[in-house]
Amino acid sequence: MSLRDQLRIMVVDDMSTSRGLITQALDSFGIRHVATAADGPAALNALFQSPVHLVISDYNMPGMDGLHLLHQLRQNPTTKAAGFILITGRADREIIDKGRSLGMNNFLKKPFTPAELRACIEAVIGRF
């Protein structure tokens, strides 16, 4: 069984259009086990129940931004080992440095292409 057949990913973004674009790209890569959440608290609840290999999260979300979500994931034994990719329209050094200090594996600046998304994911988990 190939990596793409086993890989479980959670996409977290408050914008349904963004979630849709990312999940469509993942589907085009042959990744079938994709869950989504519209905000950090919903993502945490789902991830604590059913952990994934990789979380792809938007940075700018109401209530709990992507870095707070990352911090919460790293604090929990069930989710602390999951890969984490932050997607942001503002790839400020401060945001990226804070993400790295919290254990972010990679980041992607909006707007991005499916090829850039794939390269970003493969930099974290390996080729699929």
TIMAR-917608 format. One line per field, with one value per residue (C-alpha): residue in one letter; x, y, z. Coordinates in steps of 0.2 Angstrom, whole numbers. Layout:
# residues N
code: c(a, ...)
X: c(X, ...)
Y: c(Y, ...)
Z: c(Z, ...)
# end
This chain:
# residues 128
code: c(m, s, l, r, d, q, l, r, i, m, v, v, d, d, m, s, t, s, r, g, l, i, t, q, a, l, d, s, f, g, i, r, h, v, a, t, a, a, d, g, p, a, a, l, n, a, l, f, q, s, p, v, h, l, v, i, s, d, y, n, m, p, g, m, d, g, l, h, l, l, h, q, l, r, q, n, p, t, t, k, a, a, g, f, i, l, i, t, g, r, a, d, r, e, i, i, d, k, g, r, s, l, g, m, n, n, f, l, k, k, p, f, t, p, a, e, l, r, a, c, i, e, a, v, i, g, r, f)
X: c(0, 7, 10, -4, -16, -13, -10, -23, -24, -35, -38, -42, -48, -63, -66, -75, -68, -50, -54, -62, -47, -35, -46, -48, -29, -26, -39, -30, -14, -23, -25, -42, -42, -45, -55, -59, -64, -69, -60, -47, -59, -68, -51, -45, -61, -60, -41, -42, -55, -46, -28, -21, -3, -3, -13, -14, -21, -24, -16, -29, -45, -57, -56, -41, -27, -17, -2, -14, -20, -2, 2, -13, -9, 9, 3, -8, 1, -12, -8, 9, 18, 7, 15, 9, 9, 3, -5, -4, -6, 6, 22, 30, 46, 38, 24, 36, 48, 34, 27, 45, 47, 30, 35, 28, 35, 32, 22, 15, 11, -6, -9, -1, -3, -7, 11, 18, 6, 12, 30, 26, 18, 32, 45, 36, 31, 41, 37, 20)
Y: c(0, 17, 32, 41, 27, 27, 46, 55, 74, 87, 104, 118, 134, 146, 150, 136, 141, 138, 122, 116, 121, 112, 96, 96, 97, 83, 73, 76, 69, 53, 57, 50, 51, 70, 78, 96, 108, 127, 132, 128, 121, 110, 104, 100, 90, 80, 77, 71, 58, 53, 59, 62, 61, 79, 95, 109, 125, 143, 155, 169, 162, 169, 163, 152, 156, 143, 145, 143, 127, 121, 125, 115, 100, 99, 99, 83, 66, 60, 74, 80, 70, 76, 85, 103, 115, 133, 142, 161, 177, 185, 176, 188, 183, 184, 172, 160, 161, 158, 144, 135, 138, 129, 114, 119, 108, 119, 134, 140, 158, 162, 162, 145, 132, 114, 110, 121, 113, 96, 101, 108, 92, 81, 91, 86, 68, 62, 58, 51)
Z: c(0, -5, 6, -3, 1, 19, 22, 33, 32, 40, 31, 43, 36, 40, 21, 13, -4, 2, 10, -6, -17, -5, -4, -23, -25, -13, -22, -38, -30, -26, -7, -2, 17, 20, 34, 35, 49, 48, 64, 77, 90, 78, 71, 89, 94, 78, 79, 97, 92, 76, 74, 56, 49, 43, 47, 34, 43, 38, 49, 50, 57, 70, 88, 86, 73, 65, 77, 92, 84, 82, 100, 106, 95, 101, 119, 117, 116, 103, 91, 95, 81, 67, 53, 52, 37, 40, 25, 26, 16, 27, 27, 40, 48, 65, 60, 52, 67, 80, 70, 69, 88, 90, 79, 62, 49, 34, 27, 11, 6, -3, -17, -22, -35, -33, -38, -24, -12, -17, -15, 2, 8, 1, 10, 26, 23, 8, -10, -13)
# end
